[in-house]
Amino acid sequence: GNVSLNDCADKLSYHPNYLSKVLKREKGITFTDMINEEKLKLAKYMLLTTDYTVAEISEELQYNNVQNFIRFFKKQVDSTPAAFRKEHRK
């Protein structure tokens, strides 16, 4: 779902700025980058292991609309979700 840096920091009992700095120092990425990586992994997994439509996957990953999801996916993978599924599910 949609997870915020503040939510994570609160659950871990750290200040959001501290958590952000540690993440950047240890993994070299921002919190947003980490969330996007996880969403992309989940999207790929669902495309390859389920029969969910692209719209259903978009909804499951809590995108506001399917076009935003498709745009995000294509920018990251250089392929639409449907083309990715077709190519990798042979």
N, C-alpha and C positions, 0 to 999 in steps of 0.2 A: 504494500500500500504506500501511501504517501507518508514518509517519515521525515521529520525535521531534525535539524541539528540540535535544537533546543530540547526536543523530546528525548533524543538519545543521551544528551548530556545529563538531563534530569534523571533518567533511568540509571545512569552510571555514577551519579552523584559528583559530576564534574561541571565546571563552568564551560559553556559552549566555546568560548575563545580558546581555552586550554585544549579541549578536545579537538578543535580545528587545527591548532598548531601541532599537536602530536600526530594527527593523521597526515598532515602535510610533511612533517619531518620523517616519519616512519615509512610511509607508503608513497610519498611524493605526489599525492593527489588531493583534491579538495573533497569535501563531504559530498557535494553535488556530483562530482565525477564518480565517486564510489557508488552512489545511489544509481546513477545512470548505467554503470557497469553491471550492477546486480539486475536491474530491469532488463538490460540487453541479454544477459545470461538466461533469465527466466523466459523472456520472449522466445529465444532460440530453442530452449528446451520444450516449451509448449508447442511451438511450430512443428517440431520434429517428433513429439511423443503423443500429441493429442489430435483430435479432429476439430478442435475449436476453430471457429472462424477468426479472421484477423480482427474483426470488430469485438468478438468475445475476449480475445487475448488483450486487446487494447483496454477494454473495460476492466478485466481482471487486474491489469497493471495500473489502473486508476488514471488513465489519460482522459482528459475532458472530451476529446473527440478522436475518432479513428484516424483522421487525417494528420493530426499532430503525432500520433504514434507512428504512422507510416513514414512521415517526414524524418522523425528521430531515427528510426530503424535504418532507413536508406542512407542517411548521413553517416551512420556508424559502420554499416556493413557494405555500402555501395550496391545495395540490392533491396528491392521491396520485400516485405515479409512473405508475400505469396510466391515470388520468384525464388526466395531462399528456401522455402518449404519444398517447392517443386524440384529444385536442383539437388537438395540434400536428402530427399526421401525416396530416391530411386530404388 
